[in-house]
Amino acid sequence: MASYALRRLATVLLLLVAMSLVVFLATHALPSNTAELILGQYSTPETRAALEHKLGLDLPLPVQYWHWARAMLHGDMGRSLVMERPVAPLLWFAFGNSAILAVSAMTVVATLGIAMGVVAAVWHGRWPDHTVSVFSYLGISVPEFYWGLVLILVFGSTFHLLPTSGNGSLHDGLGSFLSYLILPVVTLTLTLLAHVSRLTRSSMTEELDGMYVKVARARGLPERAVVLRHALRNALLPTITVLAQDFGFLIGGIVAVETIFAYPGLGQLLIFSMQRQDLPLMQGAILMLTAVFCLANLGADLLYGVLNPRIRYGNAVD
């Protein structure tokens, strides 16, 4: 297990290096370079050339990439061209807000989605199962941005029950802080909840028909213990994989949801940097999102092995 974790971590690092190269080359392929963005479109060729020399933009691309990557490794992500502030603090502040939103959404998805799937499997073919199925089809069929607009219209514009933009602060009280999270979290949750509940239902239905479950029931174990201690443990294995995949969808969804609700997170910061061609900010935001996605998948793989110690990864030992 330890050797597998090290190999997967090495793969993550290689992927980040490759992604950094792609981001660097893509941003340097834009029509305007950093010097022109700083000085403006009415700058003279002489002033642009002088600034390019000062910033090292006249060096060969491999040399520029090496200087940029080395600065990134030391935590120096450059300065925002628009806000004229260091990029790293801006990214960490936005990442903290996005992390609160993402963790809240994934907590709801994992707990409620698994619970819905278990209920549907236990009550297979009856009204709880049909209710979960209808909800799942609705969640998968309707895109996130539509749910967001509907929630804003109903709970914000019509009944004025919840705030529809910005984020709260704990200094204003826990209630105020949570009120700003409810609509974005619900919007992110609806689609992902459908994925998790459907897969958990399918896995639980298969496990409940297994021979070891019949043996456990024949031994007189309580139904609660049979469902939760035996069947659910094995049924969770594919669900964890889907949760890891859903985390990737969550990252993409955060960009849309944070834009709809004007939530100051990493997704909105990325859109801001792209609209204004703020290259250092754009590069840092993309790399941070990539790192979060890769580490989330690594964590899911390791958790998969913890829940089922019989699994062997390559030469890893149980």
C-alpha positions in Angstrom: 0.0 0.0 0.0 2.8 2.4 0.9 4.6 1.7 -2.4 1.4 2.2 -4.3 0.8 5.6 -2.6 4.3 6.7 -3.5 3.9 5.7 -7.1 0.6 7.5 -7.3 2.1 10.6 -5.7 4.9 10.5 -8.3 2.3 10.3 -11.0 0.5 13.3 -9.6 3.7 15.3 -9.6 4.5 14.4 -13.2 1.0 15.4 -14.2 1.3 18.7 -12.5 4.6 19.3 -14.3 3.0 18.5 -17.6 0.1 20.7 -16.8 2.3 23.6 -15.8 4.1 23.2 -19.2 0.7 23.3 -21.0 -0.5 26.3 -19.1 2.8 28.2 -19.7 2.8 27.5 -23.4 -1.0 28.3 -23.8 -0.7 31.6 -22.0 2.3 32.6 -24.1 0.4 31.8 -27.2 -2.1 34.5 -26.5 -2.1 37.6 -28.9 -0.9 40.0 -26.1 2.1 39.4 -24.0 2.6 40.4 -20.4 4.5 43.6 -21.3 1.7 44.8 -23.6 -0.9 44.0 -21.0 1.0 46.0 -18.3 1.8 49.1 -20.5 -1.5 49.1 -22.5 -2.2 49.1 -26.2 -0.8 52.6 -26.7 2.7 51.8 -25.5 5.6 52.3 -27.9 7.7 49.4 -29.2 10.7 50.8 -27.3 8.9 50.8 -23.9 7.6 47.3 -24.5 11.0 46.0 -25.4 12.5 47.6 -22.3 9.9 46.0 -20.1 10.2 42.6 -21.8 14.0 42.7 -21.1 13.3 43.6 -17.5 10.8 40.7 -17.1 13.0 38.3 -19.0 10.4 37.9 -21.8 13.1 38.2 -24.4 14.8 35.0 -23.2 14.1 31.6 -25.0 10.9 29.9 -23.9 12.7 27.0 -22.1 14.6 29.5 -20.0 11.5 31.5 -19.3 9.7 28.3 -18.2 12.5 27.2 -16.0 12.5 30.6 -14.2 8.7 30.6 -13.9 8.6 27.0 -12.6 11.4 27.6 -10.1 9.6 30.7 -8.8 6.4 28.6 -8.5 8.2 25.9 -6.4 9.3 28.7 -4.0 5.7 30.0 -3.7 6.2 33.0 -5.9 3.4 33.0 -8.4 4.0 36.5 -9.6 1.9 39.6 -9.3 -1.6 40.2 -10.6 -1.5 42.5 -13.6 -5.0 43.9 -12.8 -5.0 44.1 -9.0 -1.2 44.7 -8.7 -1.0 42.3 -5.8 0.9 39.1 -5.3 -1.0 36.2 -6.8 -0.4 33.6 -4.0 -2.4 35.4 -1.3 -5.3 36.0 -3.7 -5.3 32.3 -4.7 -5.2 31.0 -1.1 -8.0 33.3 0.0 -10.2 32.2 -3.0 -9.2 28.6 -2.4 -10.3 28.8 1.2 -13.7 30.0 0.2 -14.0 27.4 -2.5 -12.9 24.7 -0.1 -15.7 25.6 2.3 -18.2 25.3 -0.6 -16.8 22.1 -2.0 -16.4 20.3 1.3 -19.9 21.3 2.3 -21.3 20.0 -1.0 -19.4 16.8 -0.9 -20.4 16.1 2.7 -24.0 16.5 1.8 -23.6 14.4 -1.4 -21.8 11.6 0.4 -24.0 11.3 3.4 -27.4 12.0 1.8 -26.6 10.2 -1.5 -25.5 7.0 0.3 -28.5 7.1 2.6 -30.9 7.5 -0.3 -29.2 4.7 -2.2 -29.4 2.4 0.9 -33.1 3.2 1.5 -33.9 2.6 -2.2 -32.1 -0.8 -2.2 -33.7 -2.0 1.1 -37.2 -0.9 -0.1 -36.5 -2.2 -3.6 -39.6 -2.0 -5.9 -41.6 0.0 -3.4 -42.4 3.7 -3.1 -39.1 4.9 -1.5 -37.2 3.2 -4.3 -39.5 4.9 -6.9 -39.1 8.3 -5.2 -35.3 8.1 -5.2 -35.3 7.1 -8.9 -37.5 10.0 -9.9 -35.3 12.4 -8.0 -32.2 10.9 -9.6 -33.5 11.3 -13.1 -34.4 15.0 -12.4 -31.0 15.7 -10.9 -29.1 14.2 -13.8 -31.4 15.8 -16.5 -31.3 19.4 -15.3 -27.9 21.3 -15.5 -26.4 23.1 -12.5 -26.8 26.6 -13.8 -30.5 26.0 -14.3 -30.9 24.9 -10.7 -29.0 27.9 -9.5 -31.2 30.3 -11.4 -34.4 28.6 -10.1 -33.2 28.8 -6.5 -32.3 32.4 -6.9 -35.7 33.2 -8.4 -37.6 31.2 -5.7 -35.7 31.8 -2.5 -34.1 35.2 -3.4 -36.3 37.2 -5.7 -39.7 35.9 -4.8 -39.7 35.0 -1.0 -36.5 36.9 0.0 -35.5 34.0 2.3 -31.8 33.6 1.5 -29.0 35.8 0.1 -28.2 35.1 -3.5 -24.7 36.6 -3.9 -21.5 37.0 -2.0 -20.4 35.1 1.1 -20.9 35.5 4.8 -18.4 36.0 7.6 -18.3 34.2 11.0 -17.9 37.6 12.6 -21.6 38.2 11.6 -22.7 35.0 13.3 -22.9 31.4 12.3 -26.4 31.7 11.0 -25.4 34.5 8.6 -22.4 32.6 7.5 -24.4 29.5 6.7 -27.2 31.4 4.9 -24.8 32.4 2.1 -23.7 28.8 1.6 -27.2 27.2 1.4 -28.1 28.0 -2.2 -24.7 27.4 -3.8 -24.3 24.1 -1.9 -27.8 22.9 -2.9 -27.1 23.8 -6.5 -23.8 21.8 -6.5 -25.4 19.0 -4.6 -28.5 18.2 -6.8 -26.7 16.8 -9.8 -24.0 14.9 -7.9 -26.6 13.5 -5.4 -28.3 11.8 -8.3 -25.1 10.0 -9.4 -24.2 8.8 -5.9 -27.7 7.6 -4.9 -28.2 5.7 -8.1 -24.8 3.9 -7.9 -25.3 3.1 -4.2 -28.7 1.7 -4.9 -27.4 -0.5 -7.6 -24.4 -1.7 -5.5 -26.5 -2.3 -2.4 -29.2 -4.3 -4.4 -26.5 -6.6 -5.7 -24.8 -7.0 -2.3 -28.1 -7.7 -0.5 -28.7 -10.6 -2.9 -25.2 -12.1 -2.1 -24.7 -15.4 -0.4 -22.8 -13.9 2.6 -25.8 -11.7 3.3 -28.1 -14.7 3.3 -25.7 -16.5 5.7 -25.6 -13.5 8.0 -29.4 -13.4 8.1 -29.6 -17.1 8.7 -27.2 -16.7 11.7 -29.9 -14.4 13.2 -28.0 -11.1 12.9 -30.2 -8.0 13.1 -31.3 -6.6 9.8 -29.6 -3.3 10.7 -26.3 -5.0 11.2 -26.6 -7.0 8.0 -27.4 -3.9 5.9 -24.9 -1.5 7.5 -22.1 -3.6 8.7 -21.9 -6.2 5.9 -23.6 -5.2 2.7 -22.9 -1.4 2.9 -19.2 -1.9 3.4 -18.8 -3.7 0.1 -21.3 -1.6 -1.7 -19.3 1.6 -0.8 -16.3 0.6 -3.0 -17.7 1.6 -6.4 -19.4 4.6 -4.7 -16.0 6.0 -3.6 -14.8 5.8 -7.2 -17.8 7.8 -8.3 -17.3 10.3 -5.5 -13.8 10.9 -6.8 -15.1 11.3 -10.3 -17.8 13.6 -9.0 -15.2 15.8 -7.4 -13.9 16.5 -10.9 -17.4 17.5 -11.9 -17.7 19.6 -8.7 -14.6 21.6 -9.7 -16.2 22.4 -13.0 -19.5 23.1 -11.4 -17.9 25.4 -8.9 -16.8 27.7 -11.7 -20.4 28.1 -12.9 -22.0 28.2 -9.4 -19.6 30.8 -8.1 -20.2 33.0 -11.1 -24.0 32.7 -10.8 -24.0 33.5 -7.0 -21.0 36.0 -7.2 -19.2 33.8 -4.6 -15.6 34.9 -4.2 -13.9 31.6 -4.7 -11.3 30.1 -7.0 -13.7 29.5 -9.9 -14.8 33.2 -10.0 -11.2 34.3 -9.7 -10.3 32.2 -12.7 -13.2 33.7 -14.8 -12.0 37.2 -13.6 -8.4 36.5 -14.7 -9.5 35.1 -18.1 -11.8 38.0 -18.8 -9.0 40.5 -18.1 -6.2 38.4 -19.5 -4.4 38.5 -16.1 -1.8 35.9 -17.1 -0.1 35.3 -13.7 -3.4 35.0 -11.9 -4.8 32.7 -14.7 -1.8 30.4 -14.5 -1.9 30.1 -10.7 -5.7 29.4 -10.6 -5.5 26.7 -13.3 -2.6 24.9 -11.6 -4.3 25.0 -8.2 -7.5 23.5 -9.6 -5.4 20.8 -11.3 -3.6 20.0 -8.1 -6.8 19.8 -6.1 -8.3 17.4 -8.6 -5.3 15.1 -8.7 -4.9 15.0 -4.9 -8.6 14.2 -4.5 -8.4 11.3 -6.9 -5.2 10.1 -5.0 -7.1 10.3 -1.7 -10.0 8.3 -3.1 -7.7 5.5 -4.4 -6.1 5.2 -1.0 -9.4 5.2 0.8 -10.6 2.5 -1.6 -7.7 0.3 -0.4 -8.4 1.0 3.2 -12.0 -0.1 3.0 -11.0 -3.3 1.1 -7.6 -4.5 2.4 -7.8 -7.5 0.1 -7.1 -5.2 -2.9 -3.5 -5.3 -4.1 -2.1 -2.4 -6.1 0.8 -3.8 -8.3 3.4 -5.0 -5.8 1.8 -3.4 -2.8 1.4 -5.6 0.2 -1.8 -5.8 2.2 
